[in-house]
């Protein structure tokens, strides 16, 4: 994740919102019988969990004014 991405996803609510969106998208795809897109969106949900919650590190603050 780039520094710009890390700054955008710094608030916890954005990380939760993106993760929940991917999970809902996956459930909609699976319920409509589109297993390919269901797997893609479920993979995105897994990626979100890994990067946004397990592996996430708060970006350091610049000490320069």
SERO-4910 file (N, C-alpha, C, O; in steps of 0.05 Angstrom, whole numbers):
BEGIN
 pado doro    nc1    nc2    nc3   cac1   cac2   cac3    cc1    cc2    cc3    oc1    oc2    oc3
  Unk    A     17    -23      0      0      0      0     18     25      0     38     26     15
  Unk    A     12     44    -17     28     68    -18     22     87      5      3     82     20
  Unk    A     38    107      8     35    126     30      8    141     27     -5    146     47
  Unk    A      1    147      2    -24    161     -3    -48    143      5    -67    153     17
  Unk    A    -46    118     -1    -68     99      6    -69     96     37    -91     96     48
  Unk    A    -46     95     49    -46     93     79    -59    117     92    -72    114    112
  Unk    A    -55    140     81    -67    164     92    -98    164     88   -112    172    106
  Unk    A   -107    154     65   -136    153     60   -149    133     78   -171    139     88
  Unk    A   -137    110     83   -149     90    100   -142     92    129   -145     73    144
  Unk    A   -132    114    137   -124    118    165   -148    116    184   -146    103    205
  Unk    A   -171    129    178   -194    127    196   -205     98    196   -208     86    174
  Unk    A   -210     87    219   -220     60    221   -246     56    207   -250     35    195
  Unk    A   -264     76    207   -290     73    195   -288     68    164   -304     54    153
  Unk    A   -268     80    151   -264     75    122   -255     46    117   -265     34     98
  Unk    A   -238     36    133   -229      8    130   -252    -11    134   -254    -31    120
  Unk    A   -268     -6    155   -291    -23    160   -311    -21    137   -322    -42    128
  Unk    A   -316      3    127   -336      7    106   -328     -8     81   -345    -21     68
  Unk    A   -303     -6     73   -294    -20     49   -296    -50     52   -304    -64     34
  Unk    A   -288    -60     75   -289    -89     81   -318    -99     80   -323   -120     68
  Unk    A   -336    -85     93   -364    -93     94   -376    -92     66   -392   -109     58
  Unk    A   -369    -72     50   -379    -69     23   -371    -94      7   -387   -105     -8
  Unk    A   -346   -103      9   -336   -126     -6   -351   -152      3   -357   -169    -13
  Unk    A   -357   -154     29   -371   -177     39   -400   -177     29   -411   -198     21
  Unk    A   -413   -154     29   -441   -152     19   -441   -158    -11   -459   -171    -21
  Unk    A   -422   -148    -26   -420   -152    -54   -417   -182    -60   -430   -193    -78
  Unk    A   -401   -195    -44   -397   -224    -47   -422   -239    -42   -429   -258    -57
  Unk    A   -437   -232    -21   -461   -247    -15   -482   -242    -36   -498   -261    -43
  Unk    A   -483   -218    -48   -502   -213    -70   -495   -230    -95   -513   -240   -108
  Unk    A   -470   -232   -101   -462   -247   -124   -468   -277   -120   -477   -290   -138
  Unk    A   -462   -287    -96   -467   -316    -91   -497   -321    -91   -505   -342   -101
  Unk    A   -513   -303    -80   -542   -308    -80   -555   -307   -107   -576   -319   -112
  Unk    A   -542   -292   -126   -553   -291   -153   -541   -312   -171   -547   -313   -195
  Unk    A   -524   -330   -160   -513   -352   -176   -488   -346   -191   -480   -362   -208
  Unk    A   -476   -323   -186   -452   -315   -200   -427   -322   -183   -416   -305   -170
  Unk    A   -420   -348   -183   -399   -357   -165   -371   -345   -173   -355   -341   -155
  Unk    A   -366   -339   -198   -341   -327   -205   -337   -300   -192   -316   -296   -179
  Unk    A   -356   -283   -195   -354   -256   -183   -357   -258   -152   -346   -241   -138
  Unk    A   -371   -278   -143   -372   -282   -114   -344   -289   -102   -337   -279    -81
  Unk    A   -329   -305   -117   -302   -312   -108   -283   -288   -110   -267   -284    -92
  Unk    A   -286   -272   -131   -270   -248   -134   -274   -229   -111   -255   -219    -98
  Unk    A   -300   -223   -105   -306   -204    -84   -299   -216    -56   -292   -201    -38
  Unk    A   -302   -242    -53   -294   -255    -28   -264   -253    -24   -254   -250     -2
  Unk    A   -249   -255    -46   -220   -252    -45   -213   -223    -37   -194   -219    -22
  Unk    A   -228   -204    -48   -223   -176    -40   -229   -171    -11   -215   -156      3
  Unk    A   -249   -184     -1   -255   -183     28   -232   -194     44   -225   -182     65
  Unk    A   -222   -217     36   -199   -228     50   -175   -210     49   -160   -207     69
  Unk    A   -170   -197     26   -148   -179     23   -152   -155     42   -133   -146     55
  Unk    A   -177   -145     44   -183   -123     63   -177   -131     92   -165   -116    107
  Unk    A   -186   -154     99   -181   -163    127   -151   -165    132   -142   -156    153
  Unk    A   -136   -176    114   -107   -179    118    -94   -151    119    -78   -146    138
  Unk    A    -99   -134    100    -84   -109     98    -95    -87    117    -79    -71    127
  Unk    A   -120    -87    122   -132    -65    137   -133    -70    167   -134    -52    183
  Unk    A   -132    -96    175   -135   -102    203   -111   -118    215   -101   -111    236
  Unk    A   -103   -138    201    -82   -155    211    -54   -143    207    -38   -142    225
  Unk    A    -49   -133    183    -23   -123    175    -21    -93    175      0    -82    169
  Unk    A    -42    -79    183    -42    -49    181    -24    -37    203    -25    -45    226
  Unk    A     -9    -17    194      8     -1    213      0     28    209     -2     38    186
  Unk    A     -5     41    231    -11     70    229     12     85    216     35     81    224
  Unk    A      5    102    197     27    118    185     38    138    205     24    148    222
  Unk    A     64    142    203     77    160    222     70    189    215     67    196    192
  Unk    A     68    205    236     62    233    232     88    248    225    109    241    236
  Unk    A     86    267    207    109    283    201    113    303    223     95    317    231
  Unk    A    138    305    233    144    323    255    151    351    244    156    369    260
  Unk    A    152    353    218    158    379    206    133    396    203    112    386    195
  Unk    A    135    422    211    111    439    209    104    446    181     85    461    177
***
